[in-house]
Amino acid sequence: MNFVKKAVALRYPENAQAPFITASAKGLLAQRLLKIAEENDVAVVRDDALAEVLSFQEVGSCIPEQTWEIVAKIFAFIGYIGDKNE
């Protein structure tokens, strides 16, 4: 079984019900998306199972409810790290 790299970008505006998908890519485009994130100091979290689920969603759609808990933990962790670095 060949592994295809997947990358999904999320955004969570304060007034939104849930985070939504701003970009999704596979293969070489996923590598490019990760490089762009790195170049812009955007936090990157590796979770292959979550990326697999989110990669089936349409760009612009809210994340599925079954992913809310793990995504909330990721956003909380990123916020915590950001606070410590200020």
PDB file with one MODEL, atoms N, CA, C and O in Angstrom:
MODEL        1
ATOM      1  N   MET A   1       0.847  -1.179   0.000  1.00  0.00           N
ATOM      2  CA  MET A   1       0.000   0.000   0.000  1.00  0.00           C
ATOM      3  C   MET A   1       0.887   1.235   0.000  1.00  0.00           C
ATOM      4  O   MET A   1       1.753   1.376   0.863  1.00  0.00           O
ATOM      5  N   ASN A   2       0.680   2.122  -0.952  1.00  0.00           N
ATOM      6  CA  ASN A   2       1.454   3.356  -1.030  1.00  0.00           C
ATOM      7  C   ASN A   2       0.814   4.437  -0.177  1.00  0.00           C
ATOM      8  O   ASN A   2      -0.406   4.601  -0.157  1.00  0.00           O
ATOM      9  N   PHE A   3       1.664   5.169   0.526  1.00  0.00           N
ATOM     10  CA  PHE A   3       1.204   6.269   1.360  1.00  0.00           C
ATOM     11  C   PHE A   3       1.233   7.550   0.541  1.00  0.00           C
ATOM     12  O   PHE A   3       2.266   7.894  -0.034  1.00  0.00           O
ATOM     13  N   VAL A   4       0.119   8.254   0.482  1.00  0.00           N
ATOM     14  CA  VAL A   4       0.041   9.540  -0.205  1.00  0.00           C
ATOM     15  C   VAL A   4      -0.058  10.624   0.861  1.00  0.00           C
ATOM     16  O   VAL A   4      -0.976  10.627   1.681  1.00  0.00           O
ATOM     17  N   LYS A   5       0.907  11.546   0.833  1.00  0.00           N
ATOM     18  CA  LYS A   5       0.901  12.638   1.802  1.00  0.00           C
ATOM     19  C   LYS A   5      -0.329  13.503   1.578  1.00  0.00           C
ATOM     20  O   LYS A   5      -0.670  13.839   0.445  1.00  0.00           O
ATOM     21  N   LYS A   6      -0.995  13.862   2.685  1.00  0.00           N
ATOM     22  CA  LYS A   6      -2.166  14.730   2.634  1.00  0.00           C
ATOM     23  C   LYS A   6      -1.941  15.884   3.595  1.00  0.00           C
ATOM     24  O   LYS A   6      -1.343  15.716   4.658  1.00  0.00           O
ATOM     25  N   ALA A   7      -2.423  17.047   3.215  1.00  0.00           N
ATOM     26  CA  ALA A   7      -2.335  18.222   4.075  1.00  0.00           C
ATOM     27  C   ALA A   7      -3.651  18.980   3.987  1.00  0.00           C
ATOM     28  O   ALA A   7      -4.221  19.145   2.908  1.00  0.00           O
ATOM     29  N   VAL A   8      -4.119  19.435   5.138  1.00  0.00           N
ATOM     30  CA  VAL A   8      -5.365  20.186   5.211  1.00  0.00           C
ATOM     31  C   VAL A   8      -5.121  21.406   6.084  1.00  0.00           C
ATOM     32  O   VAL A   8      -4.570  21.294   7.180  1.00  0.00           O
ATOM     33  N   ALA A   9      -5.532  22.570   5.595  1.00  0.00           N
ATOM     34  CA  ALA A   9      -5.396  23.812   6.359  1.00  0.00           C
ATOM     35  C   ALA A   9      -6.760  24.182   6.932  1.00  0.00           C
ATOM     36  O   ALA A   9      -7.786  24.067   6.262  1.00  0.00           O
ATOM     37  N   LEU A  10      -6.745  24.628   8.187  1.00  0.00           N
ATOM     38  CA  LEU A  10      -7.981  24.994   8.876  1.00  0.00           C
ATOM     39  C   LEU A  10      -7.929  26.438   9.349  1.00  0.00           C
ATOM     40  O   LEU A  10      -6.856  26.999   9.571  1.00  0.00           O
ATOM     41  N   ARG A  11      -9.101  27.020   9.498  1.00  0.00           N
ATOM     42  CA  ARG A  11      -9.227  28.352  10.079  1.00  0.00           C
ATOM     43  C   ARG A  11     -10.422  28.319  11.010  1.00  0.00           C
ATOM     44  O   ARG A  11     -11.416  27.644  10.740  1.00  0.00           O
ATOM     45  N   TYR A  12     -10.318  29.062  12.122  1.00  0.00           N
ATOM     46  CA  TYR A  12     -11.410  29.080  13.095  1.00  0.00           C
ATOM     47  C   TYR A  12     -11.666  30.509  13.550  1.00  0.00           C
ATOM     48  O   TYR A  12     -11.172  30.923  14.599  1.00  0.00           O
ATOM     49  N   PRO A  13     -12.437  31.268  12.769  1.00  0.00           N
ATOM     50  CA  PRO A  13     -12.773  32.633  13.182  1.00  0.00           C
ATOM     51  C   PRO A  13     -13.598  32.614  14.468  1.00  0.00           C
ATOM     52  O   PRO A  13     -14.309  31.647  14.742  1.00  0.00           O
ATOM     53  N   GLU A  14     -13.501  33.675  15.244  1.00  0.00           N
ATOM     54  CA  GLU A  14     -14.191  33.733  16.538  1.00  0.00           C
ATOM     55  C   GLU A  14     -15.695  33.528  16.424  1.00  0.00           C
ATOM     56  O   GLU A  14     -16.291  32.922  17.314  1.00  0.00           O
ATOM     57  N   ASN A  15     -16.323  34.009  15.366  1.00  0.00           N
ATOM     58  CA  ASN A  15     -17.781  33.924  15.260  1.00  0.00           C
ATOM     59  C   ASN A  15     -18.275  32.649  14.577  1.00  0.00           C
ATOM     60  O   ASN A  15     -19.479  32.487  14.375  1.00  0.00           O
ATOM     61  N   ALA A  16     -17.378  31.758  14.227  1.00  0.00           N
ATOM     62  CA  ALA A  16     -17.760  30.536  13.511  1.00  0.00           C
ATOM     63  C   ALA A  16     -18.227  29.451  14.471  1.00  0.00           C
ATOM     64  O   ALA A  16     -17.767  29.373  15.610  1.00  0.00           O
ATOM     65  N   GLN A  17     -19.143  28.617  13.998  1.00  0.00           N
ATOM     66  CA  GLN A  17     -19.628  27.486  14.791  1.00  0.00           C
ATOM     67  C   GLN A  17     -18.538  26.435  14.968  1.00  0.00           C
ATOM     68  O   GLN A  17     -18.437  25.800  16.018  1.00  0.00           O
ATOM     69  N   ALA A  18     -17.730  26.263  13.937  1.00  0.00           N
ATOM     70  CA  ALA A  18     -16.659  25.260  13.957  1.00  0.00           C
ATOM     71  C   ALA A  18     -15.575  25.706  12.982  1.00  0.00           C
ATOM     72  O   ALA A  18     -15.823  26.540  12.111  1.00  0.00           O
ATOM     73  N   PRO A  19     -14.371  25.148  13.131  1.00  0.00           N
ATOM     74  CA  PRO A  19     -13.323  25.456  12.154  1.00  0.00           C
ATOM     75  C   PRO A  19     -13.761  25.017  10.756  1.00  0.00           C
ATOM     76  O   PRO A  19     -14.580  24.111  10.600  1.00  0.00           O
ATOM     77  N   PHE A  20     -13.205  25.672   9.756  1.00  0.00           N
ATOM     78  CA  PHE A  20     -13.510  25.265   8.393  1.00  0.00           C
ATOM     79  C   PHE A  20     -12.225  25.039   7.612  1.00  0.00           C
ATOM     80  O   PHE A  20     -11.155  25.520   7.984  1.00  0.00           O
ATOM     81  N   ILE A  21     -12.355  24.311   6.543  1.00  0.00           N
ATOM     82  CA  ILE A  21     -11.210  23.918   5.723  1.00  0.00           C
ATOM     83  C   ILE A  21     -10.917  25.023   4.718  1.00  0.00           C
ATOM     84  O   ILE A  21     -11.780  25.408   3.928  1.00  0.00           O
ATOM     85  N   THR A  22      -9.684  25.527   4.759  1.00  0.00           N
ATOM     86  CA  THR A  22      -9.295  26.598   3.840  1.00  0.00           C
ATOM     87  C   THR A  22      -8.468  26.075   2.674  1.00  0.00           C
ATOM     88  O   THR A  22      -8.372  26.740   1.642  1.00  0.00           O
ATOM     89  N   ALA A  23      -7.876  24.909   2.816  1.00  0.00           N
ATOM     90  CA  ALA A  23      -7.093  24.305   1.734  1.00  0.00           C
ATOM     91  C   ALA A  23      -6.956  22.813   2.006  1.00  0.00           C
ATOM     92  O   ALA A  23      -6.967  22.375   3.156  1.00  0.00           O
ATOM     93  N   SER A  24      -6.828  22.050   0.947  1.00  0.00           N
ATOM     94  CA  SER A  24      -6.640  20.609   1.056  1.00  0.00           C
ATOM     95  C   SER A  24      -5.834  20.157  -0.152  1.00  0.00           C
ATOM     96  O   SER A  24      -6.115  20.556  -1.282  1.00  0.00           O
ATOM     97  N   ALA A  25      -4.833  19.324   0.097  1.00  0.00           N
ATOM     98  CA  ALA A  25      -3.968  18.899  -1.003  1.00  0.00           C
ATOM     99  C   ALA A  25      -3.424  17.502  -0.737  1.00  0.00           C
ATOM    100  O   ALA A  25      -3.377  17.033   0.400  1.00  0.00           O
ATOM    101  N   LYS A  26      -3.012  16.847  -1.834  1.00  0.00           N
ATOM    102  CA  LYS A  26      -2.418  15.513  -1.753  1.00  0.00           C
ATOM    103  C   LYS A  26      -1.135  15.492  -2.562  1.00  0.00           C
ATOM    104  O   LYS A  26      -0.966  16.269  -3.502  1.00  0.00           O
ATOM    105  N   GLY A  27      -0.228  14.593  -2.185  1.00  0.00           N
ATOM    106  CA  GLY A  27       1.000  14.383  -2.946  1.00  0.00           C
ATOM    107  C   GLY A  27       1.901  15.602  -2.965  1.00  0.00           C
ATOM    108  O   GLY A  27       2.164  16.206  -1.925  1.00  0.00           O
ATOM    109  N   LEU A  28       2.374  15.963  -4.148  1.00  0.00           N
ATOM    110  CA  LEU A  28       3.302  17.089  -4.285  1.00  0.00           C
ATOM    111  C   LEU A  28       2.668  18.403  -3.855  1.00  0.00           C
ATOM    112  O   LEU A  28       3.350  19.269  -3.307  1.00  0.00           O
ATOM    113  N   LEU A  29       1.371  18.560  -4.100  1.00  0.00           N
ATOM    114  CA  LEU A  29       0.695  19.784  -3.664  1.00  0.00           C
ATOM    115  C   LEU A  29       0.633  19.863  -2.141  1.00  0.00           C
ATOM    116  O   LEU A  29       0.707  20.955  -1.577  1.00  0.00           O
ATOM    117  N   ALA A  30       0.498  18.729  -1.474  1.00  0.00           N
ATOM    118  CA  ALA A  30       0.518  18.712  -0.010  1.00  0.00           C
ATOM    119  C   ALA A  30       1.883  19.152   0.499  1.00  0.00           C
ATOM    120  O   ALA A  30       1.972  19.916   1.460  1.00  0.00           O
ATOM    121  N   GLN A  31       2.941  18.676  -0.137  1.00  0.00           N
ATOM    122  CA  GLN A  31       4.286  19.103   0.257  1.00  0.00           C
ATOM    123  C   GLN A  31       4.444  20.606   0.075  1.00  0.00           C
ATOM    124  O   GLN A  31       5.050  21.270   0.915  1.00  0.00           O
ATOM    125  N   ARG A  32       3.905  21.148  -1.011  1.00  0.00           N
ATOM    126  CA  ARG A  32       3.981  22.590  -1.262  1.00  0.00           C
ATOM    127  C   ARG A  32       3.179  23.357  -0.214  1.00  0.00           C
ATOM    128  O   ARG A  32       3.633  24.395   0.267  1.00  0.00           O
ATOM    129  N   LEU A  33       2.004  22.867   0.143  1.00  0.00           N
ATOM    130  CA  LEU A  33       1.180  23.508   1.168  1.00  0.00           C
ATOM    131  C   LEU A  33       1.921  23.553   2.500  1.00  0.00           C
ATOM    132  O   LEU A  33       1.886  24.567   3.198  1.00  0.00           O
ATOM    133  N   LEU A  34       2.588  22.460   2.853  1.00  0.00           N
ATOM    134  CA  LEU A  34       3.363  22.423   4.093  1.00  0.00           C
ATOM    135  C   LEU A  34       4.534  23.396   4.043  1.00  0.00           C
ATOM    136  O   LEU A  34       4.850  24.036   5.046  1.00  0.00           O
ATOM    137  N   LYS A  35       5.175  23.512   2.897  1.00  0.00           N
ATOM    138  CA  LYS A  35       6.288  24.449   2.747  1.00  0.00           C
ATOM    139  C   LYS A  35       5.805  25.889   2.902  1.00  0.00           C
ATOM    140  O   LYS A  35       6.464  26.698   3.555  1.00  0.00           O
ATOM    141  N   ILE A  36       4.668  26.208   2.310  1.00  0.00           N
ATOM    142  CA  ILE A  36       4.099  27.551   2.441  1.00  0.00           C
ATOM    143  C   ILE A  36       3.775  27.841   3.900  1.00  0.00           C
ATOM    144  O   ILE A  36       4.035  28.943   4.383  1.00  0.00           O
ATOM    145  N   ALA A  37       3.214  26.872   4.601  1.00  0.00           N
ATOM    146  CA  ALA A  37       2.910  27.051   6.022  1.00  0.00           C
ATOM    147  C   ALA A  37       4.186  27.338   6.805  1.00  0.00           C
ATOM    148  O   ALA A  37       4.225  28.251   7.630  1.00  0.00           O
ATOM    149  N   GLU A  38       5.221  26.561   6.544  1.00  0.00           N
ATOM    150  CA  GLU A  38       6.503  26.745   7.236  1.00  0.00           C
ATOM    151  C   GLU A  38       7.086  28.129   6.953  1.00  0.00           C
ATOM    152  O   GLU A  38       7.571  28.797   7.867  1.00  0.00           O
ATOM    153  N   GLU A  39       7.041  28.558   5.706  1.00  0.00           N
ATOM    154  CA  GLU A  39       7.585  29.862   5.318  1.00  0.00           C
ATOM    155  C   GLU A  39       6.838  31.020   5.974  1.00  0.00           C
ATOM    156  O   GLU A  39       7.389  32.111   6.123  1.00  0.00           O
ATOM    157  N   ASN A  40       5.593  30.788   6.364  1.00  0.00           N
ATOM    158  CA  ASN A  40       4.763  31.832   6.960  1.00  0.00           C
ATOM    159  C   ASN A  40       4.535  31.630   8.453  1.00  0.00           C
ATOM    160  O   ASN A  40       3.627  32.226   9.033  1.00  0.00           O
ATOM    161  N   ASP A  41       5.361  30.788   9.075  1.00  0.00           N
ATOM    162  CA  ASP A  41       5.272  30.516  10.516  1.00  0.00           C
ATOM    163  C   ASP A  41       3.882  30.060  10.960  1.00  0.00           C
ATOM    164  O   ASP A  41       3.412  30.431  12.036  1.00  0.00           O
ATOM    165  N   VAL A  42       3.241  29.264  10.131  1.00  0.00           N
ATOM    166  CA  VAL A  42       1.948  28.686  10.470  1.00  0.00           C
ATOM    167  C   VAL A  42       2.206  27.351  11.159  1.00  0.00           C
ATOM    168  O   VAL A  42       2.995  26.537  10.678  1.00  0.00           O
ATOM    169  N   ALA A  43       1.539  27.134  12.283  1.00  0.00           N
ATOM    170  CA  ALA A  43       1.716  25.885  13.024  1.00  0.00           C
ATOM    171  C   ALA A  43       1.274  24.698  12.170  1.00  0.00           C
ATOM    172  O   ALA A  43       0.247  24.750  11.494  1.00  0.00           O
ATOM    173  N   VAL A  44       2.064  23.637  12.215  1.00  0.00           N
ATOM    174  CA  VAL A  44       1.752  22.407  11.489  1.00  0.00           C
ATOM    175  C   VAL A  44       1.716  21.267  12.494  1.00  0.00           C
ATOM    176  O   VAL A  44       2.654  21.077  13.268  1.00  0.00           O
ATOM    177  N   VAL A  45       0.633  20.515  12.476  1.00  0.00           N
ATOM    178  CA  VAL A  45       0.469  19.362  13.360  1.00  0.00           C
ATOM    179  C   VAL A  45       0.290  18.137  12.476  1.00  0.00           C
ATOM    180  O   VAL A  45      -0.534  18.139  11.561  1.00  0.00           O
ATOM    181  N   ARG A  46       1.060  17.094  12.751  1.00  0.00           N
ATOM    182  CA  ARG A  46       0.928  15.866  11.961  1.00  0.00           C
ATOM    183  C   ARG A  46      -0.020  14.903  12.664  1.00  0.00           C
ATOM    184  O   ARG A  46       0.226  14.462  13.787  1.00  0.00           O
ATOM    185  N   ASP A  47      -1.091  14.596  11.983  1.00  0.00           N
ATOM    186  CA  ASP A  47      -2.061  13.608  12.452  1.00  0.00           C
ATOM    187  C   ASP A  47      -2.633  12.954  11.191  1.00  0.00           C
ATOM    188  O   ASP A  47      -3.589  13.451  10.596  1.00  0.00           O
ATOM    189  N   ASP A  48      -2.032  11.842  10.803  1.00  0.00           N
ATOM    190  CA  ASP A  48      -2.396  11.193   9.543  1.00  0.00           C
ATOM    191  C   ASP A  48      -3.864  10.788   9.491  1.00  0.00           C
ATOM    192  O   ASP A  48      -4.506  10.933   8.451  1.00  0.00           O
ATOM    193  N   ALA A  49      -4.404  10.282  10.601  1.00  0.00           N
ATOM    194  CA  ALA A  49      -5.804   9.850  10.619  1.00  0.00           C
ATOM    195  C   ALA A  49      -6.741  11.044  10.446  1.00  0.00           C
ATOM    196  O   ALA A  49      -7.718  10.968   9.701  1.00  0.00           O
ATOM    197  N   LEU A  50      -6.445  12.136  11.132  1.00  0.00           N
ATOM    198  CA  LEU A  50      -7.269  13.338  11.007  1.00  0.00           C
ATOM    199  C   LEU A  50      -7.177  13.908   9.593  1.00  0.00           C
ATOM    200  O   LEU A  50      -8.190  14.293   9.010  1.00  0.00           O
ATOM    201  N   ALA A  51      -5.973  13.964   9.045  1.00  0.00           N
ATOM    202  CA  ALA A  51      -5.799  14.464   7.677  1.00  0.00           C
ATOM    203  C   ALA A  51      -6.587  13.608   6.688  1.00  0.00           C
ATOM    204  O   ALA A  51      -7.166  14.129   5.734  1.00  0.00           O
ATOM    205  N   GLU A  52      -6.609  12.315   6.912  1.00  0.00           N
ATOM    206  CA  GLU A  52      -7.360  11.409   6.036  1.00  0.00           C
ATOM    207  C   GLU A  52      -8.846  11.759   6.054  1.00  0.00           C
ATOM    208  O   GLU A  52      -9.473  11.867   5.000  1.00  0.00           O
ATOM    209  N   VAL A  53      -9.406  11.935   7.244  1.00  0.00           N
ATOM    210  CA  VAL A  53     -10.833  12.269   7.364  1.00  0.00           C
ATOM    211  C   VAL A  53     -11.123  13.628   6.742  1.00  0.00           C
ATOM    212  O   VAL A  53     -12.063  13.772   5.960  1.00  0.00           O
ATOM    213  N   LEU A  54     -10.309  14.627   7.092  1.00  0.00           N
ATOM    214  CA  LEU A  54     -10.566  15.986   6.618  1.00  0.00           C
ATOM    215  C   LEU A  54     -10.341  16.133   5.118  1.00  0.00           C
ATOM    216  O   LEU A  54     -10.951  16.995   4.485  1.00  0.00           O
ATOM    217  N   SER A  55      -9.479  15.308   4.546  1.00  0.00           N
ATOM    218  CA  SER A  55      -9.186  15.428   3.114  1.00  0.00           C
ATOM    219  C   SER A  55     -10.381  15.053   2.237  1.00  0.00           C
ATOM    220  O   SER A  55     -10.393  15.367   1.046  1.00  0.00           O
ATOM    221  N   PHE A  56     -11.376  14.391   2.805  1.00  0.00           N
ATOM    222  CA  PHE A  56     -12.580  14.044   2.053  1.00  0.00           C
ATOM    223  C   PHE A  56     -13.621  15.157   2.071  1.00  0.00           C
ATOM    224  O   PHE A  56     -14.624  15.079   1.362  1.00  0.00           O
ATOM    225  N   GLN A  57     -13.391  16.187   2.874  1.00  0.00           N
ATOM    226  CA  GLN A  57     -14.331  17.303   2.976  1.00  0.00           C
ATOM    227  C   GLN A  57     -14.010  18.356   1.923  1.00  0.00           C
ATOM    228  O   GLN A  57     -12.879  18.437   1.444  1.00  0.00           O
ATOM    229  N   GLU A  58     -14.990  19.148   1.571  1.00  0.00           N
ATOM    230  CA  GLU A  58     -14.782  20.195   0.577  1.00  0.00           C
ATOM    231  C   GLU A  58     -14.139  21.418   1.212  1.00  0.00           C
ATOM    232  O   GLU A  58     -14.427  21.757   2.360  1.00  0.00           O
ATOM    233  N   VAL A  59     -13.264  22.081   0.455  1.00  0.00           N
ATOM    234  CA  VAL A  59     -12.682  23.343   0.904  1.00  0.00           C
ATOM    235  C   VAL A  59     -13.830  24.330   1.100  1.00  0.00           C
ATOM    236  O   VAL A  59     -14.716  24.447   0.253  1.00  0.00           O
ATOM    237  N   GLY A  60     -13.800  25.034   2.228  1.00  0.00           N
ATOM    238  CA  GLY A  60     -14.857  25.984   2.568  1.00  0.00           C
ATOM    239  C   GLY A  60     -15.899  25.411   3.501  1.00  0.00           C
ATOM    240  O   GLY A  60     -16.706  26.156   4.058  1.00  0.00           O
ATOM    241  N   SER A  61     -15.898  24.089   3.686  1.00  0.00           N
ATOM    242  CA  SER A  61     -16.884  23.466   4.571  1.00  0.00           C
ATOM    243  C   SER A  61     -16.346  23.379   5.994  1.00  0.00           C
ATOM    244  O   SER A  61     -15.137  23.341   6.220  1.00  0.00           O
ATOM    245  N   CYS A  62     -17.278  23.349   6.949  1.00  0.00           N
ATOM    246  CA  CYS A  62     -16.891  23.147   8.347  1.00  0.00           C
ATOM    247  C   CYS A  62     -16.395  21.715   8.513  1.00  0.00           C
ATOM    248  O   CYS A  62     -16.793  20.814   7.775  1.00  0.00           O
ATOM    249  N   ILE A  63     -15.527  21.526   9.488  1.00  0.00           N
ATOM    250  CA  ILE A  63     -15.026  20.180   9.749  1.00  0.00           C
ATOM    251  C   ILE A  63     -16.161  19.310  10.284  1.00  0.00           C
ATOM    252  O   ILE A  63     -17.092  19.838  10.894  1.00  0.00           O
ATOM    253  N   PRO A  64     -16.113  18.011  10.077  1.00  0.00           N
ATOM    254  CA  PRO A  64     -17.159  17.121  10.577  1.00  0.00           C
ATOM    255  C   PRO A  64     -17.212  17.139  12.110  1.00  0.00           C
ATOM    256  O   PRO A  64     -16.189  17.265  12.782  1.00  0.00           O
ATOM    257  N   GLU A  65     -18.411  17.012  12.631  1.00  0.00           N
ATOM    258  CA  GLU A  65     -18.608  17.066  14.078  1.00  0.00           C
ATOM    259  C   GLU A  65     -17.767  16.025  14.814  1.00  0.00           C
ATOM    260  O   GLU A  65     -17.312  16.289  15.927  1.00  0.00           O
ATOM    261  N   GLN A  66     -17.549  14.861  14.228  1.00  0.00           N
ATOM    262  CA  GLN A  66     -16.773  13.824  14.910  1.00  0.00           C
ATOM    263  C   GLN A  66     -15.304  14.209  15.077  1.00  0.00           C
ATOM    264  O   GLN A  66     -14.577  13.540  15.811  1.00  0.00           O
ATOM    265  N   THR A  67     -14.853  15.276  14.410  1.00  0.00           N
ATOM    266  CA  THR A  67     -13.460  15.723  14.555  1.00  0.00           C
ATOM    267  C   THR A  67     -13.327  16.931  15.480  1.00  0.00           C
ATOM    268  O   THR A  67     -12.211  17.382  15.738  1.00  0.00           O
ATOM    269  N   TRP A  68     -14.434  17.460  15.982  1.00  0.00           N
ATOM    270  CA  TRP A  68     -14.390  18.681  16.792  1.00  0.00           C
ATOM    271  C   TRP A  68     -13.480  18.546  18.009  1.00  0.00           C
ATOM    272  O   TRP A  68     -12.690  19.446  18.295  1.00  0.00           O
ATOM    273  N   GLU A  69     -13.585  17.438  18.720  1.00  0.00           N
ATOM    274  CA  GLU A  69     -12.816  17.293  19.961  1.00  0.00           C
ATOM    275  C   GLU A  69     -11.309  17.307  19.699  1.00  0.00           C
ATOM    276  O   GLU A  69     -10.580  18.036  20.371  1.00  0.00           O
ATOM    277  N   ILE A  70     -10.838  16.533  18.756  1.00  0.00           N
ATOM    278  CA  ILE A  70      -9.397  16.492  18.493  1.00  0.00           C
ATOM    279  C   ILE A  70      -8.912  17.816  17.927  1.00  0.00           C
ATOM    280  O   ILE A  70      -7.824  18.273  18.276  1.00  0.00           O
ATOM    281  N   VAL A  71      -9.704  18.442  17.057  1.00  0.00           N
ATOM    282  CA  VAL A  71      -9.301  19.731  16.492  1.00  0.00           C
ATOM    283  C   VAL A  71      -9.288  20.801  17.580  1.00  0.00           C
ATOM    284  O   VAL A  71      -8.412  21.667  17.578  1.00  0.00           O
ATOM    285  N   ALA A  72     -10.244  20.756  18.509  1.00  0.00           N
ATOM    286  CA  ALA A  72     -10.255  21.709  19.627  1.00  0.00           C
ATOM    287  C   ALA A  72      -8.989  21.566  20.463  1.00  0.00           C
ATOM    288  O   ALA A  72      -8.403  22.564  20.883  1.00  0.00           O
ATOM    289  N   LYS A  73      -8.568  20.336  20.705  1.00  0.00           N
ATOM    290  CA  LYS A  73      -7.336  20.106  21.465  1.00  0.00           C
ATOM    291  C   LYS A  73      -6.125  20.648  20.713  1.00  0.00           C
ATOM    292  O   LYS A  73      -5.214  21.206  21.324  1.00  0.00           O
ATOM    293  N   ILE A  74      -6.110  20.488  19.402  1.00  0.00           N
ATOM    294  CA  ILE A  74      -4.997  20.996  18.596  1.00  0.00           C
ATOM    295  C   ILE A  74      -4.957  22.519  18.646  1.00  0.00           C
ATOM    296  O   ILE A  74      -3.895  23.103  18.861  1.00  0.00           O
ATOM    297  N   PHE A  75      -6.109  23.169  18.447  1.00  0.00           N
ATOM    298  CA  PHE A  75      -6.143  24.633  18.515  1.00  0.00           C
ATOM    299  C   PHE A  75      -5.760  25.130  19.909  1.00  0.00           C
ATOM    300  O   PHE A  75      -5.062  26.136  20.030  1.00  0.00           O
ATOM    301  N   ALA A  76      -6.203  24.445  20.959  1.00  0.00           N
ATOM    302  CA  ALA A  76      -5.837  24.839  22.322  1.00  0.00           C
ATOM    303  C   ALA A  76      -4.332  24.717  22.528  1.00  0.00           C
ATOM    304  O   ALA A  76      -3.717  25.600  23.126  1.00  0.00           O
ATOM    305  N   PHE A  77      -3.739  23.643  22.046  1.00  0.00           N
ATOM    306  CA  PHE A  77      -2.298  23.443  22.177  1.00  0.00           C
ATOM    307  C   PHE A  77      -1.533  24.520  21.422  1.00  0.00           C
ATOM    308  O   PHE A  77      -0.563  25.074  21.939  1.00  0.00           O
ATOM    309  N   ILE A  78      -1.967  24.817  20.199  1.00  0.00           N
ATOM    310  CA  ILE A  78      -1.308  25.860  19.408  1.00  0.00           C
ATOM    311  C   ILE A  78      -1.420  27.205  20.119  1.00  0.00           C
ATOM    312  O   ILE A  78      -0.455  27.969  20.150  1.00  0.00           O
ATOM    313  N   GLY A  79      -2.580  27.499  20.686  1.00  0.00           N
ATOM    314  CA  GLY A  79      -2.760  28.741  21.437  1.00  0.00           C
ATOM    315  C   GLY A  79      -1.867  28.791  22.657  1.00  0.00           C
ATOM    316  O   GLY A  79      -1.299  29.836  22.972  1.00  0.00           O
ATOM    317  N   TYR A  80      -1.738  27.669  23.348  1.00  0.00           N
ATOM    318  CA  TYR A  80      -0.882  27.593  24.534  1.00  0.00           C
ATOM    319  C   TYR A  80       0.576  27.843  24.161  1.00  0.00           C
ATOM    320  O   TYR A  80       1.268  28.611  24.830  1.00  0.00           O
ATOM    321  N   ILE A  81       1.036  27.205  23.110  1.00  0.00           N
ATOM    322  CA  ILE A  81       2.419  27.392  22.652  1.00  0.00           C
ATOM    323  C   ILE A  81       2.640  28.840  22.230  1.00  0.00           C
ATOM    324  O   ILE A  81       3.673  29.433  22.540  1.00  0.00           O
ATOM    325  N   GLY A  82       1.663  29.408  21.519  1.00  0.00           N
ATOM    326  CA  GLY A  82       1.768  30.798  21.087  1.00  0.00           C
ATOM    327  C   GLY A  82       1.865  31.752  22.259  1.00  0.00           C
ATOM    328  O   GLY A  82       2.645  32.703  22.227  1.00  0.00           O
ATOM    329  N   ASP A  83       1.068  31.501  23.307  1.00  0.00           N
ATOM    330  CA  ASP A  83       1.107  32.342  24.507  1.00  0.00           C
ATOM    331  C   ASP A  83       2.461  32.258  25.193  1.00  0.00           C
ATOM    332  O   ASP A  83       2.965  33.265  25.691  1.00  0.00           O
ATOM    333  N   LYS A  84       3.052  31.079  25.226  1.00  0.00           N
ATOM    334  CA  LYS A  84       4.353  30.902  25.889  1.00  0.00           C
ATOM    335  C   LYS A  84       5.472  31.601  25.122  1.00  0.00           C
ATOM    336  O   LYS A  84       6.474  32.004  25.714  1.00  0.00           O
ATOM    337  N   ASN A  85       5.304  31.746  23.804  1.00  0.00           N
ATOM    338  CA  ASN A  85       6.343  32.359  22.981  1.00  0.00           C
ATOM    339  C   ASN A  85       6.242  33.879  22.922  1.00  0.00           C
ATOM    340  O   ASN A  85       7.120  34.529  22.356  1.00  0.00           O
ATOM    341  N   GLU A  86       5.194  34.453  23.491  1.00  0.00           N
ATOM    342  CA  GLU A  86       5.043  35.918  23.452  1.00  0.00           C
ATOM    343  C   GLU A  86       5.780  36.575  24.580  1.00  0.00           C
ATOM    344  O   GLU A  86       5.760  37.800  24.700  1.00  0.00           O
TER     345      GLU A  86
ENDMDL
END
